Amino acid sequence: MLTIAVAIGSFFAFIVAYNTYGRWLSRKIFALDDGRTVPSHEMRDDVDYVPTKRSVVFGHHFTSIAGTGPIVGPAIAVFWGWLPALLWVVLGSIFIGAVHDLGALVVSLRNRGQTVGEIAGRVISPRAKLLFLFILFFALSIVIAIFGLVIANIFALYPASVLSVVVAVPVAIAVGLLVYRARVGLLWPSLAALAILYGAVYAGVYVEGCQITLPTIGTYGTPVVQWTVLLLIYCFAASVLPVWLLLQPRDYVNSHQLLVALALLVAGLVLAAAQGDAQLQSAPAVAQQIPDDAPPMLPFLFITIACGACSGFHCLVSSGTTSKQLNCETDAQYVGYGSMLLEGALAVIVILACCAGVGMGVEGGTAGEELTGRAAWQSRYAIQTEQVVAADGTISEVTKGWTSMGLGQKVGAFVDGGANFVATLGISLPLATAIIAVLVACFAATTLDTATRLQRYVIQELGSSLHVAPLSNKYIATTVAVVTGGAIAMMPNSDGDIGKGGLILWPLFGATNQLLAGLAFLVLAFHLRRRSIATWFVVAPMMLMLLMPAWAMIYNLTHDWQGNALLMSFGIGILALEAWMIVEGLLTWRRAAGVLEPSLPPLGSLAGK
């Protein structure tokens, strides 16, 4: 019953937090008001600024912030035991992540939908804006590379999942046209889209010829490389098309598909636990043995699990796309605070799937026999002992396990465990596996196309700030975004394998992402201080989100990244930019109290720009 108790207790905590802490923030701190004009109305252009129903915005926001972060992160972190991961997810979501997301959304709503980076230039200093934008550029380049590779790997590992993800694109365009041009209500297009997408999942498993695979072309044209290129081409189109035509309806349609999959996961979890099949004890609560190649839990737990507890990427979604679509201010709590708590719930499910779900049974062992319980979990999180001969001939034993966990194994642990939950409901294991694989791919895809659009905004802002006129063009900016992310994804690893660049930068992604959250809290703190509003509930999370990732990055620079010029240069550069921005904040903090930042120029003065 421990599995059910953990699930129910976590979900109950999220519900209570939304109706207490979230309501207090919305009403007492941010004073959300329906009477205020929001950017979607004030700046409406029906391309980026589009007033939208909160259920549709919620779908876009949730699927964009979730991605594979709350799947891959917890799937790795249970290496240290499920209890530390669970505590960080639940407490982090409520008191840090949801505050961060809601705060970034509200600040952007009250600044014409500007990104957090642009707002930093007014509430802190003009230099802070440039520093923040450069940090955003580096962070989003890594996001585009990694999430493109995640989807490409899913497609290569689970061909049955491809059809549903591909079909979602024309279905989303049809929904967008029906809702915004034909003025059809959302209900029937949504139900039809859901039926089509799950029909595609079924066809991908059972209909011959619906498993989409790509052949290897030449030395470097592996399926993963080809899928990555195709995905980036799609991202270019999704970034420049009107938001109502593809991005928004795709996220909305996918949110229904994903919520159905999550409902199946929860139902299967409860049934499996009630039957005594899903035992959380299959994994250690706190790992007693940590391999020598694993980093210390402190601070790395806080950067390994980012999405699912707190993620700097969320401030980009909140201030980059969501603030331009929200129909009224009071929707901010539902979309900003609520989405983060739902993502926390997803991370809890992932933890349970990677522990209790995997323990229900997986193939393993030398003969491929089925393993259950602790043996099954250890097959996915194995620790091996190797002998190492020193230069003087001394032989010593070292334990390894962390570095051997590849991307497929990280995602596979959740897919296997989640499929076991869903199969408990009477769904065949192959179909259950496809449902979970599609869930992972869809989450990653929605984050990928949103990240590309956000990167386009960042590049356009950099072009405007640095007076590089061509970068202000959305097509040129999007090309730069796609090419940069693709170049990182295609960089070879130490063995010369093309398409491993994003995985090389995965350790850097976690630290950069959390540093970004700390800097977003810094902007939020300045916004509140200039209005003489309490900042204590922001300053404490800000300190944690600045300290932990900086500590982790310094550890990597001095231990694991020695000799890797790419990681060393990225790491040192981002740390330097962060330190510079903190100094800018310290220099401005004292004189900012009660002094409002310069007002935005009148809308008329922006004409033609």
PADRENLUM-946279 format. One record per residue (C-alpha): residue in three letters; x, y, z. Coordinates in steps of 0.5 Angstrom, whole numbers, plus 2048, in hexadecimal, padded with zeros to 3 digits. Each point is the difference from the previous one (the first is absolute). Last residue first. Layout:
BEGIN
ALAXYZ;...
This chain:
BEGIN
LYS8138627B8;GLY7FB8037FC;ALA7FB802806;LEU804800806;SER7FF807802;GLY7F87FF800;LEU8007FB805;PRO803805805;PRO8077FE803;LEU8007FC806;SER801803806;PRO807801804;GLU8017FB806;LEU7FC802806;VAL804802806;GLY7FD7FE807;ALA8077FC801;ALA8048007FA;ARG806804803;ARG8027FA805;TRP7FF7FB7FA;THR8048037FB;LEU8077FE801;LEU7FE7FA803;GLY7FC7FE7F9;GLU8068027FB;VAL8057FC805;ILE7FB7FA7FF;MET8008017F8;TRP807800800;ALA8007F9804;GLU7FB7FD7FB;LEU8048027FA;ALA8067FE803;LEU7FD7F9802;ILE7FD7FF7F9;GLY8078027FC;ILE8047FB805;GLY7FB7FA7FF;PHE7FF8017F8;SER808800800;MET8017FA804;LEU7FB7FC7FD;LEU8028017F9;ALA808800802;ASN7FF7F9803;GLY8067FF804;GLN7FE800807;TRP7F88007FF;ASP7FF7FB806;HIS804803806;THR802807800;LEU7FB8037FB;ASN7FA7FB803;TYR801802807;ILE8008077FE;MET7F97FF7FC;ALA7FD7FC806;TRP802806805;ALA7FD8057FB;PRO7FA7FC7FF;MET7FF7FF807;LEU801808802;LEU7FC8037FB;MET7FA7FC801;LEU800800808;MET802808800;MET7FA8017FC;PRO7FB7FB804;ALA802804806;VAL7FF8077FC;VAL7F97FF7FD;PHE7FC7FE807;TRP804806803;THR7FE8057FB;ALA7FB804803;ILE7FD8067FC;SER803807800;ARG7FE8007F8;ARG8078017FE;ARG8027FA805;LEU7FA7FC7FC;HIS8038017F9;PHE8077FF803;ALA7FF7F9803;LEU7FD7FE7FA;VAL8068017FC;LEU8047FD805;PHE7FB7FA800;ALA8017FF7F8;LEU808800802;GLY7FF7FA805;ALA7FC7FD7FA;LEU8058017FB;LEU8057FD805;GLN7FC7FA800;ASN8007FF7F9;THR8078017FF;ALA8027FB805;GLY7FB7FB7FD;PHE8028017F9;LEU808800801;PRO7FF7F8802;TRP7FC7FF7FA;LEU8058047FB;ILE8047F97FE;LEU7F97FE7FF;GLY7FE8057FB;GLY8077FF7FC;LYS7FE7F97FF;GLY7FD8007F9;ILE8077FE7FC;ASP8047FA804;GLY807802800;ASP8027FC806;SER801806804;ASN7F98037FE;PRO7FE8037FA;MET7FD8077FF;MET7F97FF7FC;ALA7FC802806;ILE804806801;ALA8008027F9;GLY7F87FF800;GLY7FF805805;THR8048057FD;VAL7FD7FF7F9;VAL7F9800803;ALA801806804;VAL8038047FA;THR7FB7FE7FB;THR7FB802805;ALA803807801;ILE8018017F8;TYR7F87FE7FF;LYS7FE805806;ASN8048067FD;SER803803806;LEU8077FD7FF;PRO8008037F9;ALA801807804;VAL8067FF805;HIS7FF806804;LEU8027FC806;SER7FA801804;SER7FB7FF7FA;GLY8047FA7FE;LEU8017FD807;GLU7F8801800;GLN7FF7FC7FA;ILE8057FB802;VAL7FC7FF807;TYR7F98007FC;ARG8037FA7FB;GLN8027FC806;LEU7F9801803;ARG7FD7FD7F9;THR8057FA800;ALA7FF7FF808;THR7F97FF7FE;ASP8017FB7FA;LEU8047FC805;THR7FC800806;THR7FA7FE7FC;ALA8047FA7FD;ALA8037FE807;PHE7F97FF803;CYS7FE7FC7F9;ALA8067FC800;VAL7FF7FE808;LEU7F97FF7FF;VAL8017FC7FA;ALA8057FB803;ILE7FA7FF806;ILE7FB7FE7FB;ALA8047FC7FC;THR8027FC806;ALA7F97FF802;LEU7FF7FD7F9;PRO8057FB800;LEU7FE7FE807;SER7F97FF7FE;ILE7FB804804;GLY7FC7FD806;LEU801805805;THR8067FD803;ALA8038027F9;VAL800807802;PHE8057FF806;ASN8057FB7FC;ALA8008057FB;GLY802806805;GLY8067FB802;ASP8027FF7F9;VAL8008077FE;PHE803803806;ALA8067FB800;GLY8008017F8;VAL801808801;LYS8067FF804;GLN8037FA7FC;GLY7FF8037F9;LEU804806803;GLY8067FC802;MET8017FE807;SER8077FD800;THR803807803;TRP7FC7FF807;GLY8017F8801;LYS8087FF801;THR8037FE807;VAL808800800;GLU8057FB802;SER807801801;ILE8067FD7FD;THR807803801;GLY8057FF7FA;ASP803807801;ALA7FC8037FA;ALA7F97FE804;VAL7FD7FA7FE;VAL7F8800800;GLN7FC7FA802;GLU7F88017FF;THR7FA7FF804;GLN7F98017FD;ILE7FA804803;ALA7FA7FF7FC;TYR7FA805800;ARG7FC7FC7FB;SER8017F9802;GLN800802807;TRP7F98027FF;ALA7FE7F97FE;ALA8057FD805;ARG7FC804805;GLY7F97FD7FF;THR8007FC7F9;LEU8047FE7FB;GLU7FD7FC7F9;GLU8067FC7FD;GLY8048037FA;ALA8057FA801;THR806805803;GLY7FB803804;GLY7FA8057FE;GLU7F98017FE;VAL7FC804805;GLY7FB7FF805;MET7FC803805;GLY806803803;VAL8018057FA;GLY7F9803803;ALA802800807;CYS8068047FF;CYS8008037F9;ALA7F9801800;LEU7FF803807;ILE8058057FE;VAL7FD8027F9;ILE7F9800804;VAL803805805;ALA8038047FA;LEU7F98007FD;ALA7FD803806;GLY806806800;GLU7FE8017F9;LEU7F9801803;LEU802805805;MET8048047FB;SER7FA8007FB;GLY7FC803806;TYR804806802;GLY8018027F9;VAL7F97FE7FD;TYR7FB801805;GLN804805804;ALA8008047FA;ASP7F98007FE;THR7FF806804;GLU8048047FC;CYS7FB8007FA;ASN8007FC7F9;LEU8077FD800;GLN8038007F9;LYS806804800;SER8027FE808;THR8007F97FD;THR8058017FB;GLY807803803;SER7FF802807;SER7FD7FA802;VAL8047FB7FB;LEU806804802;CYS7FF800807;HIS7FF7F87FF;PHE8077FF7FE;GLY802802807;SER7FE7F9802;CYS7FD7FF807;ALA7FE7F9803;GLY7FD7FC7FA;CYS8048037FB;ALA807801804;ILE8027F9803;THR8077FF7FE;ILE801807802;PHE7FE7FF808;LEU8027F9801;PHE8078027FD;PRO802805806;LEU8007FB805;MET7FF7F97FD;PRO8078007FF;PRO8027FE7F8;ALA8007F97FE;ASP8077FD7FD;ASP8017FD807;PRO7FA7FC800;ILE7FB802806;GLN7FE7FA805;GLN7FB801805;ALA7FB8047FC;VAL7FA803804;ALA7F97FD7FF;PRO8037FA7FC;ALA7FD7FD7FA;SER7FB7FB800;GLN7FD802807;LEU7FB8047FC;GLN7FC7FA7FE;ALA7FC8007FA;ASP7FD7F9800;GLY7FC800807;GLN7F98007FC;ALA7FF807803;ALA8068027FE;ALA7FF7FE7F9;LEU7F9803800;VAL802807802;LEU8068007FB;GLY7FC7FE7FB;ALA7FB805801;VAL805805801;LEU8047FE7F9;LEU7F98007FD;ALA7FE807802;LEU8078027FE;ALA7FF7FD7F9;VAL7F98047FF;LEU804806803;LEU8057FF7FA;GLN7FB8007FB;HIS7FC806802;SER806804801;ASN8027FE7F9;VAL7FA8037FD;TYR802806804;ASP8078007FE;ARG7FE7FF7F9;PRO7FB805800;GLN805806803;LEU8067FE7FB;LEU7FC7FF7FA;LEU7FB8057FD;TRP7FF805806;VAL808801801;PRO8008037F9;LEU8067FC7FC;VAL807802802;SER8027FC805;ALA7FC7FA7FE;ALA8038007F9;PHE807800803;CYS7FE7FB805;TYR7FE7FB7FA;ILE8078017FD;LEU8037FF807;LEU7FC7F9800;LEU8027FE7FA;VAL808801801;THR7FF7FC807;TRP7FC7FA7FD;GLN8068007FB;VAL806800805;VAL7FC7FB804;PRO7FF7FB7FA;THR8078007FF;GLY8038047FA;TYR807801802;THR8037FA7FC;GLY7FC8007FA;ILE7F8800801;THR7FD7FB806;PRO7F97FF7FE;LEU7FA803803;THR7FA7FD804;ILE7F9801801;GLN7FC7FB803;CYS7F98007FC;GLY8027FB7FB;GLU7FC7FA803;VAL7FB803805;TYR8017FE807;VAL804804804;GLY8008077FB;ALA7F97FF7FF;TYR7FE800807;VAL804806801;ALA7FD8037FA;GLY7F97FF803;TYR802803806;LEU8028067FC;ILE7F98007FC;ALA7FC7FF806;LEU803806803;ALA7FF8047FA;ALA7F97FF800;LEU7FF801807;SER8038077FF;PRO7FD8027FA;TRP7F97FE803;LEU801804807;LEU8048067FD;GLY7FA8047FD;VAL8008027F9;ARG8028077FE;ALA8027FE7F8;ARG806804801;TYR8037FF807;VAL7FD7FA802;LEU8007FC7FA;LEU8068037FD;GLY8047FE806;VAL7FD7F9801;ALA8027FF7F9;ILE807802801;ALA8007FC806;VAL7FE7F97FC;PRO8058027FB;VAL806800805;ALA7FD7FA805;VAL8017FB7FA;VAL807800801;VAL8007FF808;SER7FB7FA7FF;LEU8047FD7FA;VAL807800804;SER7FE7FC806;ALA8007F97FD;PRO8078027FE;TYR8027FF807;LEU808801801;ALA8018047FA;PHE7FA804801;ILE802801807;ASN8078027FE;ALA7FE8057FC;ILE7FC803805;VAL805800805;LEU8058037FB;GLY7FC8067FE;PHE7FF801807;ILE807800801;ALA8028057FB;ILE7FA805801;VAL801800807;ILE8088017FF;SER7FE8067FC;LEU7FB803805;ALA805800805;PHE8068047FC;PHE7FB8057FD;LEU7FC801807;ILE807801803;PHE8028057FB;LEU7F9804801;PHE801800807;LEU8078037FF;LEU7FD8057FB;LYS7FA802805;ALA805801806;ARG8048057FC;PRO7FA804800;SER7FF800807;ILE7FB7FD806;VAL7F98017FF;ARG8008037F9;GLY8067FB7FC;ALA7FD7FA804;ILE7F98017FD;GLU8037FE7F9;GLY8037FA803;VAL7FA7FE804;THR7FC8007F9;GLN7FC8067FE;GLY7F87FE800;ARG7FE808800;ASN804801807;ARG7FA7FE805;LEU7FF7F97FD;SER8077FF800;VAL801801808;VAL7FA7FC801;LEU8037FA7FC;ALA806800803;GLY7FD800807;LEU7FC7FA7FE;ASP8057FC7FD;HIS805802806;VAL7FB7FF806;ALA7FE7F97FC;GLY8077FE800;ILE802802807;PHE7FB7FF806;ILE7FB7FB7FD;SER8057FC7FB;GLY806800804;LEU7FC7FD806;VAL7FD7FA7FC;VAL8067FF7FB;TRP806801805;LEU7FC7FB805;LEU7FF7FB7FA;ALA8078007FE;PRO8037FF807;LEU7FB7FB801;TRP8017FC7FA;GLY8077FE801;TRP8078037FD;PHE7FF7FC7F9;VAL7F9803801;ALA8038067FD;ILE8017FE7F9;ALA7F87FE7FF;PRO7FE806804;GLY8048057FB;VAL7FE7FC7F9;ILE7F9800801;PRO7FF807804;GLY8048037FA;THR7FD7FC7FA;GLY7FC8067FE;ALA7FC803806;ILE8018077FF;SER7FD8007F9;THR7FA7FB802;PHE7FE804805;HIS8008077FD;HIS7FC7FE7FA;GLY7FB7FC803;PHE7FF805805;VAL7FF8057FB;VAL7FB7FC7FD;SER7FC7FF806;ARG801808802;LYS7FD8027F9;THR8048047FC;PRO8018077FE;VAL8068007FB;TYR806804800;ASP8067FC7FC;VAL7FC8007F9;ASP7F9802801;ASP803807801;ARG7FD802806;MET805805804;GLU7FB803806;HIS7FB7FA7FF;SER8057FA801;PRO805805804;VAL7FB800806;THR7FB806802;ARG7FF800807;GLY7F97FF803;ASP8007F9801;ASP805801806;LEU8067FC803;ALA802803806;PHE8077FE7FF;ILE8027FF808;LYS7F97FF803;ARG7FB7FD7FB;SER8057FC7FB;LEU8057FE806;TRP7FB7FE805;ARG7FC7FC7FB;GLY8067FC7FE;TYR8027FF807;THR7F97FE802;ASN7FC7FD7FB;TYR8067FE7FB;ALA8037FD806;VAL7FB7FC803;ILE7FF7FC7F9;PHE8077FF7FF;ALA8017FD807;PHE7FA7FC7FF;PHE8047FD7F9;SER8067FF805;GLY7FC7FC805;ILE7FC7FC7FB;ALA8067FE7FC;VAL8047FE806;ALA7FB7FC804;ILE7FE7FC7F9;THR8087FE800;LEU8007FF807;MET7FA7FB800;
